[in-house]
Amino acid sequence: WRSGAKVVALDAAVLLEAGWEAACHEVWVCVVPRSEAVTRIMARDGKTEEEAGRRLDSQKSNEERVRVASTVISTLWDPDITREQVVRAVTRLNTELGQ
């Protein structure tokens, strides 16, 4: 805020789990089907399917995230599609802020 920026973005994976969403004007969430999330955790972290499932069980579900979100982005498809979703959301936010 001291810099005069109208937007500050927080990349906070546990924002909702920590209950910090009340400190934010908007909450953007990324979602994928549970099966895809399990596959990604296994590939990225070398976890078993069971371990990946337990990790997801310790987090908010997609449904819980969507309930509090002002913007929902799906990262299921090609990264270019995700990028398009983000650009649309940023454009909307800039319009709302009069930028």
TAJOQUI-V424825 format. One record per residue. OMEGA is omega in whole degrees, -180 to 180 (* if undefined). Layout:
# TAJOQUI-V424825
omega:OMEGA
omega:OMEGA
This chain:
# TAJOQUI-V424825
omega:179
omega:-179
omega:-178
omega:180
omega:177
omega:-178
omega:173
omega:-179
omega:176
omega:173
omega:-172
omega:-176
omega:-178
omega:-179
omega:-178
omega:180
omega:-179
omega:-180
omega:-177
omega:-175
omega:179
omega:179
omega:-175
omega:175
omega:178
omega:174
omega:176
omega:178
omega:174
omega:-179
omega:169
omega:175
omega:-178
omega:-178
omega:178
omega:178
omega:178
omega:180
omega:-178
omega:179
omega:180
omega:-178
omega:-175
omega:-171
omega:-179
omega:-180
omega:173
omega:178
omega:180
omega:179
omega:179
omega:178
omega:178
omega:178
omega:180
omega:180
omega:-180
omega:-178
omega:174
omega:177
omega:174
omega:-179
omega:179
omega:179
omega:-178
omega:-180
omega:-177
omega:-174
omega:170
omega:177
omega:179
omega:-180
omega:176
omega:179
omega:-177
omega:-172
omega:179
omega:179
omega:178
omega:178
omega:176
omega:179
omega:178
omega:178
omega:-180
omega:180
omega:178
omega:-179
omega:178
omega:178
omega:177
omega:-179
omega:179
omega:178
omega:180
omega:180
omega:179
omega:-180
omega:*
